[in-house]
Amino acid sequence: MNLDNDEIRRYSRHLILPEVGMAGQKKIKATSVLCIGAGGLGSPIAMYLAAAGIGKIGLVDFDVVDFSNLQRQILHGTEDVGRLKGESAKDTINSINPNCEVVLHNTRISAENAMEIIGPYDIVVDGTDNFPTRYLTNDACVLLGKPNVYGSIFRFEGQASVFAPSMGGPCYRCLYPEPPPPGMVPSCAEGGVLGVLPGIIGCIQATEIVKLALGKGTPLVGRLMLYNALDMKFREVKLRRDPECPLCGDHPSIKELIDYEMFCGIQPESAEPTENPDEVTVQQMKKALDDASLNIKVIDVREPDEAEIAKIDGVPMFPLSKLPEIFTDLDPNQQYYLHCKGGVRSMKALNFLKENGFKYLKSVKGGITAWSDEIDPSVPKY
């Protein structure tokens, strides 16, 4: 696989590195990488891999660009809002390096298609934000013998590693044998994320991929790199392959892909969703606010910083994080409607209060987001 004159000019700063040179750049060009996710992590990963000269980049993403993505997902611009992320990402990558072949997989990766999608690529990079897809990616990579360049982010912290039992290291299951209970770990939409954080972690992942393509340096195999942006500190944790790991251990019991939603305790969505007796709609919440004779009080269990962004007049704050300390200020015999941003934390608050003797509780389905969509569009969405 030769380089033409334009490529030689493009990659000249690589070519004069003794560790890269012509031979190394040809290796980079011959490498194919599958990036699962074209969001916060996928953006710097894909952009720097394209600039570095990776010959083929596959992108797995079925989502569309939202305004809330633009604070960190630099593959996409304002004019891309509403477009498929894959299409937007391809345009950006091609503008960086038209020599890079971009293959779009505009689909949700699943146990049914993962082996087929991952199979043709040399290296897989995990830019996902949910546990079922992380376990799926890990398992498929181990079964196919592919290195899995892992990264994750939340608020001000991130981590990265290279899971590659074929290179003598552990897999993701060695580090996290069991997923956390559903809802235990907040999503970025719920907990927030510093916009530049995925740039840092994504660039580390891209660096590891280029090193793997070159066969140079010491990869993050058997090492978990932890980063704290607020303290600007990196630290490293040694990882070892677990001989009892059901996937990459000495006597593996996992020989094929499984149902990862079920493994992570996530209930499948039914074709006709049933009503939850513990939930009410925003229309019912509005009725409770408008009609004092119903004797229903509405409380907001979001954090104070969120109330500065968007708030419903007349609704007091009882943040979920402080609820164990302040719930005694509430009347256990009063009927309450609890709301948050989308309905997850209000359900957690409902369960906590029930455990402490409260009987007349409802969680508002969709939270303040649904309120903005269906009741009052002047309330900002975030």
N, C-alpha and C positions, 0 to 999 in steps of 0.2 A: 504494500500500500504506500505509494509514493506521495510526496508533497509537490504541488505545483508552485510556480513562482509567487503567486499571490499568497498562498499559504505560508511560504517561507518568510515573506515580509510580515504577515499577520502574527506568526508565532516566533519572531526573531528573538524576543527576550527569553523565550523558553530554550530556543536552539543554542544560545550561547551559555546556558547552564550546563556544566559538564555532566550533571546528574540526569539531564534530559537529552539534549542533543537531537540530532536527526532521528536516531534509532528510537529514543524515548517518545518523541512527538508522533512518530508513526504508530507506536503502541497506543498512545492516547487516541489517535484517530481511529484505530482498529477496535476500540472498546465501545461496547454498548451498555447503556445504563437505563434502568427503569426507575423512574421517580414516581412513587405512589403519593399523590397529593400535589396540587399546583397552588398551594396557599402560602402561609407564612414561611414555612421551612422550604417548601418546594421552589419558592421564588428565587432566593439567592443560590440555591443548589443548581437549578436549571440554568440560570443566567451565567454563573461562573463556569459550569461545565461546558456550556456552549462556547464561551469566550476562550476556554482552555483548549478547545479543539476536539472534545469527545465526538466521535463520528456519528453516533446514533443515540438519541434520547427519547425514551418512551414516557408519556405522561398519562397517568391514570387519575382522572377526576371527572365527575359527572355534575358538579355543582355550577352555579352561575355566580358572576361577580356581583357583590353587594357593596353598598357604600361603606359599611363597617369593615370591609376587607382592606380598604385602601390605606389604612394607617400602618400596615405592615406587609401586605402582599404586593411587593413592588413589581411583579410581573404584569400587573394590571393598572390601567389608568382610569381616570374619571369617565372617559368616553367609552370604557369597556363595561360599565355597570349594566347588568342585565344580559351580558353575553356569556356563553359557556366559557368557563375558565380555561379549558383546553385550547379553544380557538384563540382566545386572547393571549395565552402563554405562547402558542406557536408563532404568532405574529411578532411578539417581543423577541423570542429566541432567534427567529430568522433575521430580524433587524440587527441583532448582535453578531451573528455568524451564519450567513446563508449556506456555508458548507456543511452545517450540522443537519442531519436528517432527523426530523421530528415525527414521531409516530403517536397519534392520539388514540387513547382508549377511553372514550366518553361513556364510561359505565362504572357501576359500583363493583369493586373487586369482591369476589365471594369464593366460597369453597368450591363452587361449581366451575369458575373460570380462572382461578388464580394460577394453577399449574400451567395452563395454556398461555396466559398472559406473561408470566414470569419466565417461562422456559427459554425463549430465544435470547434473553439478555445475559450479559456477563456479570453485572453487579446490580443489586437492588438497593435503593435508598428509601428509607421510611420517613416520609414527611407527613404522617397521619396525625390525627388528634383524638383517636378513640381506641379503647382497649380491644374490642373485637378485631379490628383491622390490624392492630399491632401483633396480636397472637397469630392471626391468619398469615400475615407477611412472614413472621418468624418461622412458622411451621413449614410453609411452602418453600422457603429458602433452604431450610435444613434438609428437607426431603429431596430437593433438587441440587444440593451442594453449592448454593450460591452465597456469597458474602452479603450480609444484611447491614447496611450502614445506618445506624439508628440515631434518632434525635428526638427530644421532646422539650416542650417549653410550657411555663405557667407563671404568670405574673412577672416576677423579676428573675426567675431561676430557670436554668436549662441543663440538659445533660446529653451526652453523646457517647457512643461506643460503636464497635464493629463486632457484630455477632457472627462468628464463622467457625463452627465446629470442624469444618474441613481444613481449617488452618490451625487447629489445636486449641481453639478458644471455646468459651461457653456460648449458649444461645440465650435468647430473651427469657425463656422459661427457667433457666438456671438462676437468673436474677430475680424474676417475679414468677414463682411457681403457680400462684393463684391470682386472679384479677381481684381488685377491690370490689366491695359490694356496689351495685348500681347506685349512682348518685352520690357516692362517698367522696369522689374526687370531682370538684367543680370543673366545668369546661371553661375555656377562655371567654366564651360569651357570658358566663356567669361570674367568673373571678377576675377577668381582665388579663391583659398581657402588654408589657412594654413594647412599643412598636419596633424598636431596633433589636430586641432580643432574638427573634428568629433569624435576623441577619447574621448575628454572631454564631449561633449554633448551626445554621445552615451552611455558613462558610467553612466551619470545622468539618461538617459532613462532606462538603465538596472537596476539601483538602484531602480527606481520607480516601475518597474515590480516585483522585488523581494519583495519589501514592500507590494505591492498589493497581491502577492501570500501568504505572511505571515499574512496579515491583521494587520500589525504593522506600527507604526509611523504616520506621517502626510504627505499624498501624495500631489503632486502639483496640486490638484484639486482646481480651483478658483484662481490659482496663475500662472503667467508667469515669469519664471526665465530667465533673460537676462545676457549674458556673453560677455565680451570684452577681448580678449586675449592680445592685445597690452598693455592695461592698467592693466590687471590682476584684473578685477573688476567684481563682481557679483552684480546684483540688481534685485529686485522683483517688479512686478506690480500686483496689485489685479485685478482679473477678476470676473465679475458677469454674471450670466445667463441673457440674454436679453429676457424679457417676450414677445417681439414682434418678436423674432427669428422665421423664417418660418419653422425651423426644430424642435427645442426643446422648443419653446415658449409656451405660454398659449393656443394659437390657431394655431397650426402648419398647414401649407398649403402643405408642402412637405411630402408626404406619401409613396413615392417610389423613387428609384434612377432615375436620369435624364441623359441627354447628357452633360457630364462635359466638353468635348472639346468645345462644343457650348457655354456653360455657361461661360467659360473662354475666349471666343472670338477667339478660334483657328479654322481656316478654315480646313476642312477635306482635306486630300490629295486625289486628283483624280487619277484614274487608269492610265490615260494618262495626265501627268502634262502639262498645257498650258504654253506657253512662256510668261514671264512678259516683256512688252514693255520697262520697265525701267531697264532691266538687259542685260548684255552682258556676254559672256563666257571668260574664261581665254585665249582661243585661240585668241579671238578678242582683248583682252587686249595686248597680245604679239605682234599682228600685229600693234597695235597703238604705242607700244614702238619701234618696229623695223622700222617703216615707218614714218619718220618725215613729209612727204608730206600730211599725213592725218590730220595734225594739231589737234591731240587729245592728251591731257595731262592726265597722270595717277597720282593720288594722293592717299596716304595711310592715312586712318583715324584712325588707331590703336594708342595705347599709346606708348610713347618712350621706355618704358621698354620692350615692345613686339618687337620693332625693333631691340633691342640688341639680341633677340633670333633668329629672322629670318627677313630678309629684301630683297627686290628686288632692285638691283642696279639702281640708276637713278630715283627712285620714291620718291618725297618729302613727308614729314610728315605734315599732318594737323589733329592732334588728335581731335576726335569727342568731347571730353570734353572741348577743347579750341576753338572749331569752332565758337561759338557765339562771341568770342573776336577777332578772326583772319581771319574770312571769307572775310573781306574787302581787304585782300591781294590777293584775287582771282579775276579774270576777269569775270564778269557776262555774257559776250558775247563769252567766250571761251568754247569749248566742253571738258568736263572732264569725265574720268572714275574713279570711286571711289572704292577702295578696302579695306577690313579689314581682319579679320581672316576667317570668314565663310560666310559673306554676310549680316549679320543682321545690324551691325552698319553702314555699307556703305549705306544701304537703309535708315537708320535714317538720315544720313548726307545728302543724296539726298533730302529727304523731307524737311529738314531744309533749304537747299540752294534754293530749289524751292520756298519756302515761302518768300525768300529774293530776288527774281527776277532772279535767274539763270534758264536758259531754256534748256541748252544743257548738260544734265547729264545722266550718266548711272552707275548703280551699278554692280560690278563684282560678278557674281554668284559663290559662293564657296570660294571667297577670296583667301588668300595666301595658304590655305590648298589645294584648288583645283589646284593652281599653282604648288605646290609641287607634287601633284599626277599626273598631266597631262602634265606639261611643264618642270619643273626642279626638279628632286628628290633630288638634293643636298641641296635644301632649307629645313631646319629642320621643322618638324611638332611638334606642341605643344598643 
